[in-house]
């Protein structure tokens, strides 16, 4: 299903953004 793929893509993007935000806060 396309909806599931979009959901996983959003989750992946969200986790990457969260990781980058934590990296910026760590600096």
matplotlib code that plots the C-alpha trace (Angstrom):
import matplotlib.pyplot as plt

x = [0.0, 1.2, -0.1, 2.2, 5.2, 4.4, 4.0, 7.4, 9.0, 7.5, 8.8, 12.2, 12.4, 11.2, 13.8, 16.6, 15.4, 15.3, 18.8, 20.2, 18.4, 20.0, 23.4, 23.0, 22.0, 25.0, 27.5]
y = [0.0, 3.5, 4.9, 2.6, 3.7, 7.3, 6.7, 5.0, 7.8, 10.4, 8.4, 8.1, 11.9, 12.6, 10.4, 12.0, 15.5, 14.5, 13.1, 16.3, 18.4, 16.3, 16.6, 20.4, 20.6, 18.4, 20.8]
z = [0.0, -0.8, 2.5, 4.5, 2.4, 2.9, 6.7, 6.9, 4.8, 7.2, 10.2, 8.7, 8.0, 11.4, 13.1, 10.9, 11.8, 15.5, 15.3, 13.6, 16.3, 19.1, 17.4, 17.2, 20.9, 21.8, 20.2]

ax = plt.figure().add_subplot(projection="3d")
ax.plot(x, y, z, "-o")
ax.set_aspect("equal")
plt.show()
